[in-house]
């Protein structure tokens, strides 16, 4: 019964992290801004770090099953 919230949270974090990384890579490859009004390198780096952290939290949730 306690594994259901861990599965849900792990799925949400993994999907969000993966989607954020795919979106960031797509924007950077097309030379489009990742965030408006922010330096391109800083916004791409911050979005990448957030995506990797979300994937790490999702993985951690799945290890708690």
Beta strands, then each sheet from edge to edge (+ up, - down):
end
